[in-house]
Amino acid sequence: MQAAQITFYEGEGFRGRAFTTKRSVGDFRADGFNDRASSVVVDNGTWVVCDDVGYRGRCVELRPGAYDSLRRLGLNDRVSSVDRADNGRRDMDRPEPVASADYEYRRRPYEP
């Protein structure tokens, strides 16, 4: 089984600076990515993204796939925390990812 992983991008269409995590992050301020995400790729696992720190505020569940714009979800430049969905959250939006991952994969400097 692959470890869950999610990558946030500053720009729509998977452009700009990226922030990848395999763990829940209760406050994006520590990673310098608070209220900056505009698109996201869920490589594995199901995640809950919230517009407030501490997994509060409006939250949306994201399944594996590519989300080229968080604007249509009302979360553009608003994501402040992300949690693994298996932590028991319910009653939230569950949007469909875009039909295909329309981004060019590129190995990041820290990836083997």
FIBA-804387 format. One line per field, with one value per residue (C-alpha): residue in one letter; x, y, z. Coordinates in Angstrom, 2 decimals, padded with zeros to 5 digits. Layout:
BEGIN
resn A,...
px X,...
py Y,...
pz Z,...
END
This chain:
BEGIN
resn M,Q,A,A,Q,I,T,F,Y,E,G,E,G,F,R,G,R,A,F,T,T,K,R,S,V,G,D,F,R,A,D,G,F,N,D,R,A,S,S,V,V,V,D,N,G,T,W,V,V,C,D,D,V,G,Y,R,G,R,C,V,E,L,R,P,G,A,Y,D,S,L,R,R,L,G,L,N,D,R,V,S,S,V,D,R,A,D,N,G,R,R,D,M,D,R,P,E,P,V,A,S,A,D,Y,E,Y,R,R,R,P,Y,E,P
px 000.00,001.30,001.48,-001.11,000.27,-001.16,000.53,-000.72,000.31,000.30,-001.11,-004.10,-003.29,-000.55,001.80,004.11,005.59,004.45,003.94,003.72,002.82,002.16,000.88,-001.90,-000.94,-003.03,-001.56,-000.05,001.53,004.47,005.17,004.72,001.75,-001.24,-003.92,-001.75,-003.04,-004.87,-004.70,-003.99,-003.07,-004.03,-001.57,-002.91,-005.37,-008.36,-007.79,-009.86,-008.79,-010.10,-010.11,-009.12,-006.27,-006.88,-009.12,-011.89,-014.04,-015.36,-013.86,-013.89,-012.96,-010.63,-010.13,-007.21,-006.99,-006.17,-008.05,-006.80,-008.59,-009.68,-011.73,-014.69,-014.62,-014.55,-011.10,-008.76,-006.07,-008.01,-006.60,-005.08,-005.01,-005.22,-006.14,-006.30,-009.95,-009.65,-009.60,-013.42,-014.68,-018.16,-020.76,-018.67,-018.46,-016.92,-016.17,-015.06,-011.47,-010.88,-011.19,-007.45,-004.34,-003.50,-000.14,003.41,004.94,008.40,010.64,011.22,014.76,014.02,012.42,014.59
py 000.00,003.42,006.17,008.91,012.07,015.42,018.31,021.90,024.46,028.25,028.71,027.28,024.51,023.05,025.97,027.79,026.80,023.44,022.03,018.23,016.31,012.74,013.74,015.87,019.53,021.54,024.93,025.81,028.97,026.95,025.69,029.12,027.96,029.39,030.78,030.22,027.02,027.38,023.79,020.37,016.81,013.95,011.21,008.68,008.55,010.74,014.12,016.83,020.42,023.20,026.97,027.49,026.19,023.19,021.47,024.00,026.19,024.98,021.60,019.63,015.99,015.34,011.87,010.79,012.87,016.33,019.50,022.15,025.01,025.39,028.43,026.25,024.74,028.15,027.43,029.37,030.96,029.85,026.46,026.58,022.92,019.39,016.17,012.51,011.62,008.43,010.57,010.46,013.69,013.66,016.06,017.96,018.57,015.76,017.22,015.16,015.60,016.72,013.91,013.50,014.84,017.68,018.52,017.55,015.41,016.53,015.00,017.38,017.84,015.87,012.87,009.82
pz 000.00,-000.95,001.63,001.29,-000.33,-001.38,-003.22,-003.19,-005.85,-005.57,-009.05,-010.81,-013.26,-011.01,-011.49,-009.13,-005.83,-004.45,-000.96,-000.55,002.58,003.62,007.05,008.50,008.87,011.31,010.45,007.07,008.51,009.84,006.30,004.69,002.61,004.50,002.18,-000.91,-002.56,-005.89,-007.21,-005.76,-006.73,-004.43,-005.31,-002.86,000.01,000.78,002.41,004.08,003.33,005.56,005.28,008.90,011.04,013.25,010.68,011.31,009.12,005.79,004.92,001.66,001.14,-001.80,-003.29,-005.47,-008.62,-009.87,-008.94,-011.36,-009.58,-005.99,-007.08,-008.07,-004.58,-002.92,-001.48,-003.77,-001.57,001.53,002.59,006.08,007.18,005.75,007.49,006.48,005.81,007.82,010.97,011.06,009.47,007.92,006.45,003.93,000.19,-001.87,-005.33,-008.32,-009.50,-013.09,-015.63,-016.11,-014.46,-016.80,-015.39,-016.19,-013.50,-012.60,-010.00,-007.13,-005.78,-002.59,-004.36,-005.08
END
